[in-house]
Amino acid sequence: MDKQEAYSLVQKEIERFECLSFEELEQHLGNNYTSEVQVASGVRYQIDIQVFWDDNDKRNVRIIVSVDDGGWSAFSPMTDSLLVSPA
């Protein structure tokens, strides 16, 4: 897995969710999204996104984005997360 490519894909997804309001994020709660993308180098990456409450009081939404190329990187994917609180 090319770490720069994978990091770029993770950040692209994080930025997509950063643009959403808290109310829009709430509509994604409990959903897991999986997609596959082929980048210019020809490598196919799997993107997994999870959206869930981060605390028991249901005040904060956590988005976790993981990317791997289906090889050994599937055991240790490139991952980042975003924590969003209501305004």
BELCOR-V113529 format. One line per field, one symbol per residue. ss: DSSP state (H for helix, E for strand, L for the rest). phi: phi as a letter, one per 20 degrees, with the letter a starting at -180 (. if undefined). psi: psi as a letter, one per 20 degrees, with the letter a starting at -180 (. if undefined). Layout:
ss = ???
phi = ???
psi = ???
This chain:
ss = LLHHHHHHHHHHHHHHHHLLLHHHHHLLLLLEEEEEEELLLLLEEEEEEEEEELLLLLLEEEEEEEEELLLHHHHLLEEEEEEEELL
phi = .efffffffffgfgfffffefffffgfegnecdcbccdegfnfededdcccbfebfeldcdddddccbdnefffebffcbccdcdff
psi = pohggggggghggghhhhiqrghhhhiipiqppprpqprhiippqpppppprpirhilhppppppqprjibhihimrpqrrpppqq.
